[in-house]
Amino acid sequence: MLDAAATFFRRLAQSVRLADVLDVLLVAAFLYAFLTWMRRDTRPGTTWRLAVVGVFFGAVYLLAEAFSMFLVEQLLGALFIAFLVASVVLFQAEIRRMIDRVGSLSFLAPAAGSRDHQTVDLITEAAGHFAKHRTGALMAVRGRDSWEGVTQGGLELDGHLSLPLLESIFHEDTDGHDGAVLIENDRAVRFGTHLPLAADLPESSRAGGTRHTAALGLAEQSDAFVIVVSEEHGTVSVAEGGRLTEMDSIGALRERLGRFWKTHYSSEAQKQRWWSRANVQTACLSLLLACLLWLTFAYEPGSTQRTMTVPVAFRNVEPDWMIGEPQPAEVTVTLSGSERAFRLVEPSELSVSFPLSELKEGANQLLISQRNLDLPGGLELQTARPPNVNVMARRLRSVRLPVRAQSNSPLPDSLRLRTDPDSVDLMVPRKGDVPVPEDIRVEAVTLDSLRAAEGAVQAKLLTPEDTRLPEETSRSVQVRLEAVTPP
């Protein structure tokens, strides 16, 4: 069994390409973004449990493949796909929310800075406004922990934070004014949300309402910063770290919220958060999952050889060139590579192709190589039979020649044949041993067909060997009978 494992990893090291490394890294980057979002927006620990299950399935599958345990391999392959499908179904609401928010991801948002102070000032101003007008309010600013598992209900909003928006949410005539508004960065993501209730309030607190109990309950179960305004007393309190504190002034609230904001949302905090232990673990897990996915679905050990017969073709041929019939017209090639690479090849569309730049005037002997086959990555040309293709290439020039009609039977002396047009352009070799013809003949016509037509008939132009008509020239002319005027 150890020998089988050693052979498996040796083949793996020999078959990995640069494209495979880039493939894994791109998938790992996508998984990192997805897992980071899942860690933030789902119940704590859910993401890690799912990831551990995925890694376990992948690891057992690879062991089964390495030790040729075919039944286990097939079973786990099916279970792994079912696990992926079940994850999508289970988190369809979260995935939908992620898609809705994709336009506001951090890498698309403008840089933090003065906007941080504007958001802090806005929230502070709103709290002071509510306290002055004795309007009850409950505003929760998210920290690092997910609050999906501890908050309930509410309506999705994802709106830009503003004072009119907050005033409309906590207006006493609106349905959601008794709930909390959830704030992430400078966005109000949800309102009318129910927060978990604390077991009891501290005796020193003058407030004993449901809002204060809910604010303290969320602060006990997450690292959120919760601002609660009492409509009875007009006071502003802050719940953070499992403690509820009444603020002496709006300035004290601004200072405390500013410290929280600097820790969680400033540019420096974002950079430090990226290098946090959780993010490093997520990056490693993403890379591991990407490797397992590649080994499960993309990696195919060993190499396969296939032989096929393909035609010879020429590309980028200019109009003033004539390429003769290649000898041979078809070549037998043997290719090697993985089954995955062969699935990307359509044999009927494959050809040995030579560009015009490889040709010279006269006789050419062309060597078949890898560059003459349009192969996907992972396939290599092993042999070609025959290894060379012979072809004659000529550079052409245009000459104007008269058209000569002919009949399949002698004409009376009183009649003659006339063509329309009476001359056409012909492409002939610029140099070489091919003589320039005196005229261009047409296929023979019969007197009966001319008399029956009572006018002209169409006749095909017959081009001499190693010549051709320009592409824009018609391949036929009109032939008619004409009386000869006696002298």
ABEGO torsion letter per residue (X at the ends): XAAAAAAAAAAAAAABBAAAAAAAAAAAAAAAAAAAAAAAABBBGAAAAAAAAAAAAAAAAAAAAAAGBAAAAAAAAAAAAAAAAAAAAAAAAAAAAAAAAAAABAAABBBBEAAAAAAAAAAAAAAAAAAAAGBBBBBBBBBABBAAAABBEEBBAGBBBBAAAAAAAABAABAAAABBBBBBEABBABBGBBBBBBABBBAABABABAAAAAAAAAAAABABBBBBBBAAAGBBBBBBGGBBBBBABAAAAAAAAAAAAAAAABAAAAAAAAABAAAAAAAAAAAAAAAAAAAAAABBBEBBBBBBBBBBBBBGBBAABBBBBBOBABBBBBBBEBAAAAAABBAAABBBBBBAAABBBEBBBBBBBAAABBBBBGBBBABBOBABBBBBBBBBBBBBBBBBBBBABBBBAABBBBBOBABBBBBBBABEABBBBABBBBBBBBAAAAAAAGEBBBBBBBBBBGBBBBAABBABBBBBBBBBBBX
